[in-house]
Amino acid sequence: MPLICSMISIIGGGIAGLSTALALQKQNIPCKVYERSPAYKPVGAGIWLAANAMQVFNSFGIQDDIIKAGNELSSFGLMTKEINRISIPDLQIVKDSYGIATVAIHRARLQEVLLKQLDEGVVQLGYKFEALTKTKAGYSVQFTNGKTAESKFVIGADGIHSKLRMQLFPNAQKRYSGQTCWRGISTPSIPEKYARAGYELWGNQIRFGFSPISNLEVYWFAVAKRPENDIEPTEKYKANLKQLFKDFDPFVLDLIENTAASAISRNNIEDLKPINVWHKEGVLLLGDAAHATTPNMGQGGGQAIEDAYYLGQLIKHHNDITKAFADFRSVRHKKVNAIVNQSYTLGKIAHIKRGKRLRNLAFKLAPSKAVTNNMMALYKLAPLDELL
């Protein structure tokens, strides 16, 4: 049974795993990333990288590469289904403070940027996690392809459905939000007024979000209430969405119409009930594997990227990976748990059955100073000595 050896084995080669590998590489710590897919394919949807994520990437020296591969947004906020303003925070304040506000990018292109920064051979494709075994020297990771990886430490970055978490903490529970989400990449004619905008439109217990991720492509998502086990044939996604959002601004229907039916995906919106432990001896969970959140605040990927940053900072501070693992949750849990709970609540508010006008008015009249303060706190990367 062939062995692959490294200091740290990272399970999962998504944004969390690749960002973590890059953070470790910056500390000259040997690692291997094991991704279950046999290849990285240009499929998937988009992601909004807010100022906190972009600050991390700036510290990695790749901010300009990400901006070039994506689309920097100058306007971002909540709108009515007619695309009239409900709440639009001042992103210029964010940019003045942090150098950049938000970048919309295709997930596959973000992965490409991260992959180019990693040393050759760091990422191993076609390695689906099967089990973890403790050894005298550390850990043995078994994969379904029959191969084994030996390492002193293991990091689980394998998402909300983490099989590694299931082995370590079998009582951890996912939580269904009651909502499902369709996503796609459209190739419409993009009006100039939306060229650098990222908006979420609230309708009658449904919502629709969009932002251009290039000069020719718009990433969009659509959310509606559905039973957890609701079944919808994939070939009906497009037609059903056009019917569901027929009362929205024509640009929404244009986005749906100009999306290949085969390229529309659908997933239930879930998060992970906060768990009290993220590590066990030399094994650490991070990203969605540790604290999956609903996407309502656009912070799922951002918090995984922050995880990578703070893990690197902890290792540098302690010069000891064991101590870094032990301190990781205490540094991160307050912020991520607040985001998990706020995001879950925001999703419920977005789909209320009654009182939508009062809800919209409350968001519209919210004091701008309070909105700005909350936004700036969300995007702040606190110094490590403030968190320890």
Secondary structure, 3 states (H helix, E strand, C coil): CCEEEEEEEEECCCHHHHHHHHHHHHCCCCEEEEECCCCCCCCCCEEEECHHHHHHHHHHCCHHHHHHHCEEECEEEEEECCCCEEECCCHHHHHHHHCCCEEEEEHHHHHHHHHHHCCCCCEEECCCEEEEEECCCCEEEEECCCCEEEEEEEEECCCCCCHHHHHHCCCCCEEEEEEEEEEEEECCCCCHHHCCEEEEEECCCEEEEEEECCCCCEEEEEEEECCCCCCCCHHHHHHHHHHHCCCCCHHHHHHHHCCCHHHCEEEEEEEECCCCCCEECCEEECCHHHHCCCHHHCCHHHHHHHHHHHHHHHHHHHCCHHHHHHHHHHHHHHHHHHHHHHHHHHHHHHCCCCCHHHHHHHHHHCCHHHHHHHHHHHHCCCCHHHHC
